[in-house]
Amino acid sequence: MFIVGAIRMNSDKRIVQDFFGLDKQDFICWEYGQNAVSVPSYMVIRDPETNSIINVADVITDALARYEPWNGGLVHRGVLRSAQYLVDRSLNDIKAAVAKFNVDSIEVIGHSLGASISSIVTLLLREKCKDLILSGIDIRAWNFATAPCCSYDLACKSETLNYIYNFVNENDVIPRLSYGNLMDFKELVKFAANELKNDEYKKLKTSERLSKMFLTIDAYRKTLKSNPTSSQKLYIPGTIYYLYKGLSRSSTKSSLVYYTKDIVCEKSTPDLFTDISLRRNWLFHHFPDRYDKKFKGVIKFLLKRINEEEIDKVEHFWRKWRKMDEIECVSEEGGGRMEKWMSRIGHC
């Protein structure tokens, strides 16, 4: 008998097994292929290299902007339902695996909407696994391209900031996409369209016209963001790290700003991801392989910085050492500059 989806399910599982170097016993939970709203596809595995439990989530959730009160704030209903489903189905198995393998941590991982689920799953696990936390088990989330899923007060709670880490790749639009942000974007487009019809701009030169128009549109954008009666915005929960190409300013008179090859990883805040920016690479920057490429760039940049700092330390030492020939010789009674210098750097 041929079961539809069986080949795909087994092939996915085999890919994961080969990639992580897992044995069959390392698979704790595996639920893929449901394709139902608010029913997440997920896996729970033990990573033998780090001896930790890893929970990876993906989801098809409703696109309707329905929010629910939860944990002192508001959360996207579909995301909450998916997270609750995942925890209810896997909690006993996770606790059993922690005891069986004597693991040190539970790591929850997700991408895009799966990252939103990962955030709420982490908070639920920390709430339901206080006994594990007291015994020294660490429970954290590592999220990529996280879609906004909760109110600002919940996103910035200490419990959220300390245990949920998010990475956003430059122009990725998904971390900026919520119902409130879309409504603001719609109003901004309507305002810009009306400004184009404004006869007052026709009296100005082209350069002046564009400058004044952009300033007017930006002022309206700021008004929208500060309006308390505008549509409820959702935010990325937890600590956010922003990955982007470095910028440099030329030393010429024109002082042109240009991109460098360096990839920077910078700590950010949820309120900086409430503007929808549709740039030419807004979709490509969302793909997992683009995140992988950015991380490799960050590691390369950090190694370069470390090497530069080490080189600077060596050069600084040799500069001081060369100056020793210029040090004036004094009697032992006076202590001497040499002795004071050697004492200062810890050689005496």
Contacts in CASP RR format, 6 or more apart in sequence:
PFRMAT RR
TARGET T0000
AUTHOR 0000-0000-0000
METHOD contacts of the structure
MODEL  1
MFIVGAIRMNSDKRIVQDFFGLDKQDFICWEYGQNAVSVPSYMVIRDPET
NSIINVADVITDALARYEPWNGGLVHRGVLRSAQYLVDRSLNDIKAAVAK
FNVDSIEVIGHSLGASISSIVTLLLREKCKDLILSGIDIRAWNFATAPCC
SYDLACKSETLNYIYNFVNENDVIPRLSYGNLMDFKELVKFAANELKNDE
YKKLKTSERLSKMFLTIDAYRKTLKSNPTSSQKLYIPGTIYYLYKGLSRS
STKSSLVYYTKDIVCEKSTPDLFTDISLRRNWLFHHFPDRYDKKFKGVIK
FLLKRINEEEIDKVEHFWRKWRKMDEIECVSEEGGGRMEKWMSRIGHC
5 33 0 8 1.000
9 32 0 8 1.000
9 33 0 8 1.000
12 32 0 8 1.000
13 27 0 8 1.000
13 30 0 8 1.000
16 22 0 8 1.000
16 43 0 8 1.000
16 45 0 8 1.000
17 24 0 8 1.000
17 26 0 8 1.000
17 27 0 8 1.000
20 26 0 8 1.000
20 45 0 8 1.000
20 47 0 8 1.000
20 48 0 8 1.000
20 49 0 8 1.000
21 48 0 8 1.000
22 45 0 8 1.000
22 46 0 8 1.000
22 48 0 8 1.000
23 48 0 8 1.000
25 46 0 8 1.000
26 45 0 8 1.000
26 46 0 8 1.000
26 47 0 8 1.000
26 48 0 8 1.000
27 43 0 8 1.000
27 44 0 8 1.000
27 45 0 8 1.000
28 44 0 8 1.000
28 45 0 8 1.000
28 46 0 8 1.000
28 53 0 8 1.000
28 90 0 8 1.000
28 93 0 8 1.000
28 94 0 8 1.000
28 97 0 8 1.000
29 42 0 8 1.000
29 43 0 8 1.000
29 44 0 8 1.000
29 89 0 8 1.000
29 90 0 8 1.000
29 93 0 8 1.000
29 94 0 8 1.000
30 43 0 8 1.000
30 44 0 8 1.000
31 40 0 8 1.000
31 41 0 8 1.000
31 42 0 8 1.000
31 43 0 8 1.000
31 89 0 8 1.000
32 41 0 8 1.000
32 42 0 8 1.000
32 43 0 8 1.000
33 41 0 8 1.000
34 40 0 8 1.000
34 41 0 8 1.000
35 41 0 8 1.000
35 60 0 8 1.000
36 60 0 8 1.000
37 60 0 8 1.000
37 61 0 8 1.000
37 62 0 8 1.000
37 78 0 8 1.000
38 59 0 8 1.000
38 60 0 8 1.000
38 61 0 8 1.000
38 62 0 8 1.000
38 78 0 8 1.000
38 81 0 8 1.000
38 82 0 8 1.000
38 85 0 8 1.000
39 59 0 8 1.000
39 60 0 8 1.000
39 82 0 8 1.000
39 85 0 8 1.000
40 57 0 8 1.000
40 58 0 8 1.000
40 59 0 8 1.000
40 82 0 8 1.000
40 83 0 8 1.000
40 85 0 8 1.000
40 86 0 8 1.000
40 114 0 8 1.000
40 117 0 8 1.000
41 57 0 8 1.000
41 58 0 8 1.000
41 59 0 8 1.000
42 55 0 8 1.000
42 56 0 8 1.000
42 57 0 8 1.000
42 58 0 8 1.000
42 86 0 8 1.000
42 90 0 8 1.000
42 117 0 8 1.000
43 55 0 8 1.000
43 56 0 8 1.000
44 53 0 8 1.000
44 54 0 8 1.000
44 55 0 8 1.000
44 56 0 8 1.000
44 90 0 8 1.000
44 93 0 8 1.000
44 94 0 8 1.000
44 97 0 8 1.000
45 53 0 8 1.000
45 54 0 8 1.000
45 56 0 8 1.000
46 52 0 8 1.000
46 53 0 8 1.000
46 54 0 8 1.000
46 97 0 8 1.000
46 101 0 8 1.000
46 103 0 8 1.000
47 53 0 8 1.000
47 54 0 8 1.000
47 107 0 8 1.000
50 104 0 8 1.000
50 105 0 8 1.000
50 107 0 8 1.000
51 101 0 8 1.000
51 102 0 8 1.000
51 103 0 8 1.000
51 104 0 8 1.000
52 103 0 8 1.000
52 104 0 8 1.000
52 105 0 8 1.000
52 106 0 8 1.000
52 107 0 8 1.000
53 94 0 8 1.000
53 97 0 8 1.000
53 98 0 8 1.000
53 101 0 8 1.000
53 103 0 8 1.000
53 105 0 8 1.000
53 106 0 8 1.000
53 107 0 8 1.000
54 106 0 8 1.000
54 107 0 8 1.000
54 108 0 8 1.000
54 109 0 8 1.000
55 86 0 8 1.000
55 90 0 8 1.000
55 94 0 8 1.000
55 106 0 8 1.000
55 107 0 8 1.000
55 108 0 8 1.000
55 109 0 8 1.000
55 118 0 8 1.000
55 121 0 8 1.000
56 109 0 8 1.000
56 110 0 8 1.000
57 82 0 8 1.000
57 86 0 8 1.000
57 108 0 8 1.000
57 109 0 8 1.000
57 110 0 8 1.000
57 114 0 8 1.000
57 117 0 8 1.000
57 118 0 8 1.000
57 121 0 8 1.000
58 110 0 8 1.000
58 111 0 8 1.000
58 113 0 8 1.000
58 114 0 8 1.000
58 117 0 8 1.000
59 79 0 8 1.000
59 82 0 8 1.000
59 113 0 8 1.000
59 114 0 8 1.000
59 116 0 8 1.000
59 117 0 8 1.000
60 113 0 8 1.000
61 76 0 8 1.000
61 78 0 8 1.000
61 79 0 8 1.000
61 81 0 8 1.000
61 82 0 8 1.000
61 113 0 8 1.000
62 77 0 8 1.000
62 78 0 8 1.000
64 77 0 8 1.000
65 76 0 8 1.000
65 178 0 8 1.000
65 179 0 8 1.000
65 180 0 8 1.000
65 231 0 8 1.000
65 232 0 8 1.000
66 76 0 8 1.000
66 77 0 8 1.000
66 78 0 8 1.000
67 74 0 8 1.000
67 75 0 8 1.000
67 76 0 8 1.000
67 77 0 8 1.000
67 151 0 8 1.000
67 232 0 8 1.000
67 234 0 8 1.000
68 74 0 8 1.000
68 75 0 8 1.000
68 77 0 8 1.000
68 80 0 8 1.000
70 80 0 8 1.000
70 154 0 8 1.000
71 123 0 8 1.000
71 154 0 8 1.000
72 153 0 8 1.000
72 154 0 8 1.000
73 150 0 8 1.000
73 151 0 8 1.000
73 153 0 8 1.000
73 154 0 8 1.000
74 150 0 8 1.000
74 151 0 8 1.000
74 154 0 8 1.000
74 232 0 8 1.000
74 234 0 8 1.000
75 120 0 8 1.000
75 149 0 8 1.000
75 150 0 8 1.000
75 151 0 8 1.000
75 154 0 8 1.000
76 116 0 8 1.000
76 148 0 8 1.000
76 149 0 8 1.000
76 150 0 8 1.000
76 234 0 8 1.000
79 113 0 8 1.000
79 116 0 8 1.000
79 117 0 8 1.000
79 120 0 8 1.000
79 149 0 8 1.000
80 120 0 8 1.000
82 117 0 8 1.000
82 120 0 8 1.000
83 117 0 8 1.000
83 120 0 8 1.000
83 121 0 8 1.000
83 124 0 8 1.000
84 124 0 8 1.000
86 117 0 8 1.000
86 121 0 8 1.000
87 121 0 8 1.000
87 124 0 8 1.000
87 125 0 8 1.000
87 128 0 8 1.000
91 125 0 8 1.000
91 128 0 8 1.000
91 129 0 8 1.000
94 106 0 8 1.000
94 125 0 8 1.000
94 129 0 8 1.000
95 129 0 8 1.000
95 132 0 8 1.000
97 103 0 8 1.000
98 106 0 8 1.000
98 132 0 8 1.000
98 137 0 8 1.000
103 137 0 8 1.000
104 136 0 8 1.000
104 137 0 8 1.000
104 138 0 8 1.000
105 137 0 8 1.000
105 138 0 8 1.000
105 139 0 8 1.000
105 140 0 8 1.000
106 125 0 8 1.000
106 129 0 8 1.000
106 132 0 8 1.000
106 137 0 8 1.000
106 138 0 8 1.000
106 139 0 8 1.000
106 140 0 8 1.000
107 140 0 8 1.000
107 141 0 8 1.000
107 142 0 8 1.000
108 118 0 8 1.000
108 121 0 8 1.000
108 122 0 8 1.000
108 125 0 8 1.000
108 139 0 8 1.000
108 140 0 8 1.000
108 141 0 8 1.000
108 142 0 8 1.000
109 118 0 8 1.000
109 141 0 8 1.000
109 142 0 8 1.000
109 143 0 8 1.000
110 117 0 8 1.000
110 118 0 8 1.000
110 141 0 8 1.000
110 142 0 8 1.000
110 143 0 8 1.000
110 144 0 8 1.000
111 143 0 8 1.000
111 144 0 8 1.000
111 145 0 8 1.000
111 288 0 8 1.000
111 291 0 8 1.000
112 144 0 8 1.000
112 145 0 8 1.000
112 146 0 8 1.000
112 147 0 8 1.000
112 174 0 8 1.000
112 286 0 8 1.000
113 147 0 8 1.000
114 143 0 8 1.000
114 147 0 8 1.000
115 141 0 8 1.000
115 143 0 8 1.000
115 144 0 8 1.000
115 145 0 8 1.000
115 146 0 8 1.000
115 147 0 8 1.000
115 166 0 8 1.000
116 143 0 8 1.000
116 146 0 8 1.000
116 147 0 8 1.000
116 148 0 8 1.000
116 149 0 8 1.000
118 141 0 8 1.000
118 142 0 8 1.000
118 143 0 8 1.000
118 146 0 8 1.000
119 141 0 8 1.000
119 143 0 8 1.000
119 146 0 8 1.000
119 149 0 8 1.000
119 150 0 8 1.000
119 160 0 8 1.000
119 164 0 8 1.000
119 166 0 8 1.000
119 237 0 8 1.000
119 238 0 8 1.000
120 149 0 8 1.000
120 150 0 8 1.000
120 237 0 8 1.000
121 141 0 8 1.000
122 139 0 8 1.000
122 140 0 8 1.000
122 141 0 8 1.000
122 163 0 8 1.000
122 164 0 8 1.000
123 159 0 8 1.000
123 160 0 8 1.000
123 164 0 8 1.000
123 237 0 8 1.000
125 139 0 8 1.000
126 133 0 8 1.000
126 139 0 8 1.000
126 159 0 8 1.000
126 163 0 8 1.000
129 137 0 8 1.000
129 139 0 8 1.000
132 139 0 8 1.000
133 139 0 8 1.000
139 163 0 8 1.000
140 163 0 8 1.000
140 164 0 8 1.000
140 165 0 8 1.000
141 163 0 8 1.000
141 164 0 8 1.000
141 165 0 8 1.000
142 165 0 8 1.000
142 167 0 8 1.000
143 164 0 8 1.000
143 165 0 8 1.000
143 166 0 8 1.000
143 167 0 8 1.000
144 166 0 8 1.000
144 167 0 8 1.000
144 169 0 8 1.000
144 288 0 8 1.000
144 291 0 8 1.000
145 167 0 8 1.000
145 168 0 8 1.000
145 169 0 8 1.000
145 172 0 8 1.000
145 174 0 8 1.000
145 175 0 8 1.000
145 286 0 8 1.000
145 291 0 8 1.000
146 166 0 8 1.000
146 168 0 8 1.000
146 174 0 8 1.000
146 175 0 8 1.000
146 236 0 8 1.000
146 237 0 8 1.000
147 174 0 8 1.000
147 175 0 8 1.000
147 177 0 8 1.000
147 178 0 8 1.000
147 236 0 8 1.000
148 175 0 8 1.000
148 176 0 8 1.000
148 177 0 8 1.000
148 178 0 8 1.000
148 181 0 8 1.000
148 233 0 8 1.000
148 234 0 8 1.000
148 235 0 8 1.000
148 236 0 8 1.000
148 270 0 8 1.000
148 273 0 8 1.000
149 234 0 8 1.000
149 236 0 8 1.000
149 237 0 8 1.000
150 234 0 8 1.000
150 235 0 8 1.000
150 237 0 8 1.000
151 232 0 8 1.000
151 234 0 8 1.000
151 235 0 8 1.000
152 233 0 8 1.000
152 235 0 8 1.000
152 270 0 8 1.000
152 271 0 8 1.000
154 160 0 8 1.000
154 237 0 8 1.000
155 235 0 8 1.000
155 236 0 8 1.000
155 237 0 8 1.000
155 238 0 8 1.000
155 270 0 8 1.000
156 235 0 8 1.000
156 238 0 8 1.000
156 270 0 8 1.000
160 237 0 8 1.000
160 238 0 8 1.000
161 238 0 8 1.000
161 239 0 8 1.000
162 239 0 8 1.000
164 237 0 8 1.000
164 238 0 8 1.000
164 239 0 8 1.000
165 238 0 8 1.000
165 239 0 8 1.000
165 241 0 8 1.000
166 175 0 8 1.000
166 236 0 8 1.000
166 237 0 8 1.000
166 238 0 8 1.000
166 239 0 8 1.000
166 240 0 8 1.000
166 241 0 8 1.000
167 240 0 8 1.000
167 241 0 8 1.000
167 243 0 8 1.000
167 265 0 8 1.000
167 291 0 8 1.000
167 295 0 8 1.000
168 175 0 8 1.000
168 236 0 8 1.000
168 240 0 8 1.000
168 241 0 8 1.000
168 242 0 8 1.000
168 243 0 8 1.000
168 268 0 8 1.000
168 273 0 8 1.000
169 243 0 8 1.000
169 285 0 8 1.000
169 286 0 8 1.000
169 290 0 8 1.000
169 291 0 8 1.000
169 294 0 8 1.000
170 242 0 8 1.000
170 243 0 8 1.000
170 244 0 8 1.000
170 245 0 8 1.000
170 281 0 8 1.000
170 285 0 8 1.000
170 294 0 8 1.000
171 277 0 8 1.000
171 279 0 8 1.000
171 281 0 8 1.000
171 282 0 8 1.000
171 285 0 8 1.000
172 282 0 8 1.000
172 285 0 8 1.000
172 286 0 8 1.000
173 276 0 8 1.000
173 277 0 8 1.000
173 278 0 8 1.000
173 282 0 8 1.000
173 283 0 8 1.000
173 285 0 8 1.000
173 286 0 8 1.000
174 286 0 8 1.000
175 236 0 8 1.000
175 273 0 8 1.000
176 273 0 8 1.000
176 274 0 8 1.000
176 275 0 8 1.000
176 276 0 8 1.000
176 277 0 8 1.000
177 276 0 8 1.000
178 233 0 8 1.000
178 234 0 8 1.000
178 235 0 8 1.000
179 231 0 8 1.000
179 232 0 8 1.000
179 234 0 8 1.000
180 230 0 8 1.000
180 231 0 8 1.000
180 232 0 8 1.000
180 233 0 8 1.000
180 234 0 8 1.000
181 233 0 8 1.000
181 274 0 8 1.000
181 275 0 8 1.000
181 276 0 8 1.000
182 276 0 8 1.000
183 230 0 8 1.000
183 231 0 8 1.000
184 221 0 8 1.000
184 224 0 8 1.000
184 225 0 8 1.000
184 230 0 8 1.000
184 231 0 8 1.000
184 233 0 8 1.000
184 274 0 8 1.000
184 275 0 8 1.000
184 276 0 8 1.000
185 276 0 8 1.000
187 224 0 8 1.000
188 217 0 8 1.000
188 220 0 8 1.000
188 221 0 8 1.000
188 224 0 8 1.000
191 217 0 8 1.000
191 220 0 8 1.000
192 217 0 8 1.000
195 201 0 8 1.000
195 213 0 8 1.000
195 216 0 8 1.000
195 217 0 8 1.000
196 213 0 8 1.000
201 209 0 8 1.000
201 212 0 8 1.000
201 213 0 8 1.000
202 209 0 8 1.000
204 212 0 8 1.000
221 275 0 8 1.000
224 230 0 8 1.000
225 274 0 8 1.000
225 275 0 8 1.000
233 274 0 8 1.000
235 270 0 8 1.000
235 271 0 8 1.000
235 273 0 8 1.000
235 274 0 8 1.000
236 270 0 8 1.000
236 273 0 8 1.000
237 270 0 8 1.000
238 270 0 8 1.000
239 267 0 8 1.000
240 267 0 8 1.000
240 268 0 8 1.000
240 269 0 8 1.000
240 270 0 8 1.000
240 273 0 8 1.000
241 265 0 8 1.000
241 266 0 8 1.000
241 267 0 8 1.000
241 268 0 8 1.000
242 265 0 8 1.000
242 266 0 8 1.000
242 267 0 8 1.000
242 268 0 8 1.000
242 272 0 8 1.000
243 263 0 8 1.000
243 264 0 8 1.000
243 265 0 8 1.000
243 291 0 8 1.000
243 294 0 8 1.000
243 295 0 8 1.000
243 298 0 8 1.000
244 263 0 8 1.000
244 264 0 8 1.000
244 266 0 8 1.000
245 259 0 8 1.000
245 260 0 8 1.000
245 261 0 8 1.000
245 262 0 8 1.000
245 263 0 8 1.000
245 264 0 8 1.000
246 259 0 8 1.000
246 260 0 8 1.000
246 262 0 8 1.000
246 263 0 8 1.000
246 264 0 8 1.000
247 257 0 8 1.000
247 258 0 8 1.000
247 259 0 8 1.000
247 260 0 8 1.000
248 257 0 8 1.000
248 258 0 8 1.000
248 259 0 8 1.000
248 260 0 8 1.000
249 255 0 8 1.000
249 256 0 8 1.000
249 257 0 8 1.000
250 256 0 8 1.000
250 257 0 8 1.000
250 258 0 8 1.000
262 297 0 8 1.000
262 301 0 8 1.000
262 304 0 8 1.000
263 294 0 8 1.000
263 297 0 8 1.000
263 298 0 8 1.000
263 300 0 8 1.000
263 301 0 8 1.000
264 298 0 8 1.000
264 301 0 8 1.000
265 298 0 8 1.000
265 302 0 8 1.000
284 290 0 8 1.000
320 341 0 8 1.000
320 345 0 8 1.000
324 338 0 8 1.000
324 341 0 8 1.000
327 337 0 8 1.000
327 338 0 8 1.000
327 341 0 8 1.000
328 337 0 8 1.000
329 338 0 8 1.000
330 336 0 8 1.000
330 337 0 8 1.000
339 348 0 8 1.000
342 348 0 8 1.000
END
